[in-house]
């Protein structure tokens, strides 16, 4: 460990916690960074940055560490240990200040959605087998009960002698009723599982579109993470008439969501202004003019999207700015109706379709420019 670079200065807490755990794993290999880089065909300086916390590695690198440790020690890490490191890795990626991690975030989300889709299929098959087994057991109990009732009918004359069989019949009936209740529960759950699978598949498709768009626009994506909330996010290259470009206010308490939206909207001819809370959004509206549209997250601490929208609509200066709500709660009628009541013109579920978002932003920008031209 002596040759390792020290932990980076001013690391976010999530990045620091993950880097500390990563250094522990690497120390268990008892090998130099240079030798490990040769072994895994990686650049030594890149590995040093991974271990110092200044750059978050892909999960593939962490998985390789676990594999090499298992080979050296003769035993694999426990699932709980791997899951702990995976959660730390996800937290590090989410809190990282590097815009290059948009791809990593989307890939992690895609992997989670894909895993959920595959698990839904496996769970559906398992539920089907359990349901079939319970139905077979019910059928067997019905046969046994019918045989007992038939025997009772044939031996009416010996009813007193057969009284001792009643408890067994009652137990069979109770067991059958219990199984029937379980069958009803399993049948209801079996109806829900395919829906969860379809939703996961839909998320996979949307995330793949986002990844494709970020990859195609990657050279042009330059949102600056060091800038204060409320600062423009987008290409730093000046354009003719840059001062006349309409502004889009993007409000989300999750930094990686701001990065993702910045990546998707980076090539449009608008200036992106970000805010990490409702209060920051209201301040940005006071500090800037010419907002064509507000993209507003619903679930935020302290002041949620609905409350933020209500404050915006109460201001005469801002009340005509269209608002599109973005939410991870889905397009539930109750939530969407509340959004429209708060003054929203549209309601989009996360993960959003990047092409749909770009199209909506473009439409509202054109409307804004046309209104400004007439004025």
N, C-alpha and C positions, 0 to 999 in steps of 0.2 A: 504493500500500500504506500510505501515511501515515495514512489515515483509518481503517484497520482497527483493531478492538479488539485488544489484546494477547492472546496465548494465555492461556487460563484457568489459574488456580492449581491445583496438585495434580491435574492431569489424569492419568488412567491412561495408561500408556505407549502402548497401542494407539490411544487417542483423540488423543494428542499427535502421533504419527507420521502419522496420517491428516490431521489439521488442517494440519500443515506442508506436506504434499503438495497439499492442497486450496488453500492460499494461493498456492502456486507456480502452479497452474493458473489461478487467478483473476488473478494478476498479469499473466499473458500476455494477458489481454483488454484491459489498459490502459484500464480504465473504472472509475468510482466505484461503490461499493456501491448508492447511491441510483439511479443511471442503470441499473444492471443489474437492480435490483429492478423498475423500471418496465418494462424490456424483457421480463422474464420473469413479470411480474404476481405478484411475491412481496413480502412484507413486508421492508423494509430491515433491521429489527432481527433478524428471523429469520435472514437471510443473514449478518449480523454474528456471530450466535451459532454458525452453521455454521462460519464461518471462524476463530472463536476456539477451537473445539473443545469448547465447553460444551454443544453439542447436535449429535448425529449427523444429517446430512441423509439423506433418502431417496435411493436410488440414482438416481432420476429426475433429481434436481438435479445430481448428478455427471455424468450422461450429457448433460444440457443444456450443461454447461461444456465437455465434449469437443466437442460439436456446434458451439458458438459459436467455440471456438478453431480448429476445422478451417475454418470459414467465413472467419475473419479471416486465417489463415495460408495458406490455399489448399491445405492438405494435412492429411489426417487423422492422428491419433495411431496409433502402431503397436499391433497386438494385444497385444504384450508389455507396453507401457506401460499400456494399459487394464486388462489382467489384474492388473498390480501394484497399481494404484489400487483395483481391485475387492477384492483380498485385504486391503488396508489398511482399506477401508471395512467389510468383514465383521468384521475384528478389532476395529475401533473400536466397532461395534454390540455385539459380544459382551462387550467389557470396560466398556461404558458402565454407569454406576451408576443411570441413570434407568429406573424401572419402565415408563415409557411405551414403551420400546424392545422390549418383548415382542412387540408387533405387528410391528415391523420385522424382528425375528429370525425370527418365524414366516413372514413374507412372503418373506424371503430363502431359508429352507429350502424353502418351497413352490416358489419359482422354480427352485431347483436340482433338486428332485425332478421338476418338470415338464420341465425341460430334459433330464434323464436319460431320462425316459419317451419324449420325442420323438426323442432321439438313438438310443435302442434300436430304435425303429421304422425310422428311416433306416438304421441299421447292419444291421438284419435284411434290408432290401431289398438293400443293397449286397452283403452276404454271399451272398444268394440268387443275384444276378447273377454274382458271381465263381464260385460253385459250379457254376452252369450252364455257364459258359465252360470250366471245367476238365473237366467231363464231356464237352463237345463235343470238346475237344482229345484226351481219352483215346480217344473213339470214332474220331477221325481217325487217331490213331496205330495203333489196332487194325486199321483198314482198310489202312493202309500196310504193317503187319506181315503181314497175311493175303495181300496182293498179293505181298510179297517171298517168303513161304513157298510160295505157288502157283507163282511163277516158278522157285523153286529146285526144286520137285518136277518141273516140266516139263523142266527142263534138267539132269537128273541126269548125263547123259552129259558135260556140260560143267562138272562140279563144280569141277575144278581151276581153270578159267578164272573161275569165280564166287567163288573164295575171298576176293577183295578186297571183296566186298559184305558179308561177315560183320561187320566193325566197324560199318558203318552200322546193321545190324539190332540189334547190341548197344547202340548208342547210343539207338536208338528204344525198346528195351525198358527201358533205364535211365530214359529220360525218362518213359515210361508209368508205371513203378513210382513215380517221384517224384511224378507228378501224382496217382496213386491215394492216396499217403500224404497229400498236401495235401487231397484231397477228403475223406478220413476226418476230418482235423483240422477242416476247415471245417464238415462236417456236425455234429460234436460241438459246435463253437462256436455254430452256428446253433440248436441245441437249447437252449443256455444263454441266448441273447439274449432270447427271449420271456419267460423267467422273470425276468430283470433288469427288463424293461419292466413286467411285472405287479407286481413289488415296488415299483418307482418309482410306479406308478399307485396302489398301496395307500397309500404314504406321502403322496401328494397328497391322497387322501381323508381320511386322519387329520389332516393339517395343516390342511385346510380346516375340519374340525370344530373343531379347536383355535382357529383364527382366529374362527370364528363364535361360539364360546363366550366368547372374550376380548372380542370386540366387544360381545356382549350383556351382559357383566358389567363392562364397562370402568369405569363410574362408581364401582363398589364396590371396585375393585382398588386397594389402597393399601399394598402391601408397601414397607417403608422400607429403601432400599438403604444408608443411612448406619449402620444398626444393626449391631452386632457379630454375628458368627455365634453361633447359639445363642439369639438374641433372637426373640420371636414375630414372625411375618409374617402380616399380615392386616388387616382393617378395624380402625381405631383407635377406632371408635364403641363405647362401652361398652354392654353388654347386660345385662339382668337375669340374675343368676346367672352372670356371666362367670367367676367364680372356679371354678365347678363344671364348666366346659366341658372336655371331654377334649382332650388334646394329640395332635397328629400330628407326629412327627419326620421331617423331609424332609432327606435326606443326598445331596449331589451337589457335586462339585468345580467344576462350571460354574455361574457366577452366573446366566446367562440361563436355565438349566434350573430353578433355584430360583424365578426370577421367573415362568416359564411355569406351574409347578405351583401357585405361589401364586395366579396369576390363575384357574386352573381350579377351585381348591378354596376360593377366597375367600368365597363365599357360603354355604358349609356352616357349621354351628354347631360349629366346632372351632377350637382355637387352634393355629396352625402355628408350629413351632419349626424353624429351619434350622441346618444344619451343613455346612461346606464340605470336611470330611475325616472319615475314620474316627475320628481322635483327638478331633475336636470333637464328634462324635456321642456318644462314650463320656462325655465331660465333660458334655454336655447331659443325658444320662441320670442323671448324679449330681446335677446341679443342679435338675432338675425331676421332679415326680411325675405320676402319672395320664396316662401315655402309652397311648393306645388302639391305636396302629399306628405302624410305622416304614416309610417309603418309602426304600429304600436303593439307591443307584447301585452297579453292580458294578465298573465300570472307574474306579478312582481311584488317584492316585499314592501311593506309600509303603504305605498300608494299603488294600487293595481291599475290595470289599463282602463277599466271602466271609470274609476274615479278621476284618473288623469284626463280622459276624454271629456268628462263633465266640466272640469276646470277650463279646458281649452275652449269648449263651446260657450262658456260664460263670458269669454273675453271678446268684445266686438272686433278686435283686431285679427283674431284667429278663428272665429267661429265658422268661417266659410272654407277653411282648409279641409279637404277630404281626408278621412282617416280609414285605413285598412287595418283591422285587427289580425294579429298573428297569434295563434294559440296551439298548445300541445294537447288541449282538452278535446279536440275533435270538433266536428261540425254538428254538435248536439243542438237540437232546436231551441232548447232553453237558453244555452249560452249565446247562440247566434242572435236570438231575439233580444237578449239583453244588450248585446253589442250594437245592434241597429237602434235600439232605444237610446243608447248613449251617444248616438250621432255618427256611427260608422257607416261608410258607404259599401263596405265589403268585409268578408270574414274568411280567412284562410287558415287551414289546419297545418301544423308542423308534423313532419318535415314537409315544407312547401315545395311545390313543383316550380323549379327555377324558371322555366319558360313561361308559365302562367304568371309568375310574379313580375318578370320583365315586361310581359305584355300589358299587365294592369298599370304598372308604373309608367310605361310609355304613353298609354292612353290618357292618364290623368295629367301627365306633363304636357302633352299636346293641347289639352283643354286649357290648362293654365296659360300656356304661351299665347294661345288664340285670344283669351280674355285680356291678357296684358297688352297684346298688339292693338286690340280695339280701344283700350283705355288710352 
